[in-house]
Amino acid sequence: MAGTERYRVRLEYSESGQILGDCTCPYAEEGNFCKHCVALGIAFLKGEDEILSSSQPAELDAVRAYLQQCPHEELVDLLLEQAT
C-alpha cells in the first residue's frame, strides 16, 4: 500500500483462531484493525514474499501453513471480520 507515511504492521494468528493485527498508524493505535493490516494480509495471501523480510521465519511458516489450508471464502470472511 502506497501512502505518505510509513507504518510498522504485524499480523499474528492467535490460539483461539483470530488474526490479530498491530500497526503504528493513528487508526490502529485507537484499537482498530486498520487498512494496513488488511493490505498486509491480502499481500501475504497473494504470496508477496518481500513483505516477510523482517519477520521471524518459524512464525511465518505456521501462519502460511494455516492460511493455505483455509478455504478462500473463509479467508475473505476472516479478513472482513477483522477489518470491521
Secondary structure per residue as TSV (DSSP state, phi and psi in degrees):
chain	resnum	aa	ss	phi	psi
A	1	M	-	360.0	125.3
A	2	A	-	-95.7	138.8
A	3	G	-	-161.6	-170.7
A	4	T	S	-87.8	-21.5
A	5	E	S	-117.1	154.7
A	6	R	-	-106.1	135.5
A	7	Y	-	-128.0	150.0
A	8	R	-	-91.3	124.5
A	9	V	E	-123.8	138.9
A	10	R	E	-142.0	137.0
A	11	L	E	-119.1	144.2
A	12	E	E	-145.3	154.2
A	13	Y	E	-101.2	120.6
A	14	S	-	-82.8	162.7
A	15	E	T	-63.8	-24.3
A	16	S	T	-84.6	-2.2
A	17	G	S	98.7	7.5
A	18	Q	-	-96.5	149.2
A	19	I	E	-92.4	122.0
A	20	L	E	-102.5	137.1
A	21	G	E	-121.0	147.0
A	22	D	E	-138.3	129.3
A	23	C	E	-144.6	151.9
A	24	T	-	-91.2	6.2
A	25	C	S	-72.3	156.7
A	26	P	H	-57.9	-38.3
A	27	Y	H	-64.0	-43.8
A	28	A	H	-70.8	-34.0
A	29	E	H	-67.0	-15.1
A	30	E	T	-86.2	3.5
A	31	G	T	97.6	12.3
A	32	N	-	-97.9	155.7
A	33	F	-	-87.8	107.0
A	34	C	-	-87.4	171.4
A	35	K	H	-64.9	-24.9
A	36	H	H	-69.2	-38.5
A	37	C	H	-66.1	-41.0
A	38	V	H	-63.3	-45.0
A	39	A	H	-62.1	-40.0
A	40	L	H	-63.5	-42.9
A	41	G	H	-62.0	-42.7
A	42	I	H	-65.9	-44.1
A	43	A	H	-61.5	-40.1
A	44	F	H	-62.1	-45.1
A	45	L	H	-64.0	-31.5
A	46	K	H	-79.2	-8.4
A	47	G	T	86.3	26.6
A	48	E	-	-80.5	85.2
A	49	D	G	-65.4	-20.7
A	50	E	G	-64.5	-21.6
A	51	I	G	-72.9	-11.8
A	52	L	G	-94.1	2.5
A	53	S	T	-60.7	-31.8
A	54	S	T	-99.5	6.8
A	55	S	S	-97.7	166.1
A	56	Q	-	-81.8	126.9
A	57	P	H	-57.5	-41.4
A	58	A	H	-63.6	-43.0
A	59	E	H	-64.1	-42.8
A	60	L	H	-65.1	-38.5
A	61	D	H	-62.6	-40.8
A	62	A	H	-66.6	-43.1
A	63	V	H	-65.6	-45.7
A	64	R	H	-59.6	-44.1
A	65	A	H	-61.9	-42.6
A	66	Y	H	-64.4	-49.1
A	67	L	H	-64.2	-35.0
A	68	Q	H	-68.8	-26.1
A	69	Q	H	-88.8	-10.2
A	70	C	S	-78.8	140.9
A	71	P	-	-63.1	146.5
A	72	H	H	-53.2	-45.8
A	73	E	H	-60.4	-38.5
A	74	E	H	-65.9	-38.8
A	75	L	H	-65.0	-43.3
A	76	V	H	-61.6	-46.9
A	77	D	H	-60.0	-41.2
A	78	L	H	-63.5	-45.7
A	79	L	H	-64.5	-43.2
A	80	L	H	-65.2	-38.7
A	81	E	H	-62.4	-42.2
A	82	Q	H	-71.3	-28.5
A	83	A	H	-80.0	-16.6
A	84	T	-	-107.9	360.0
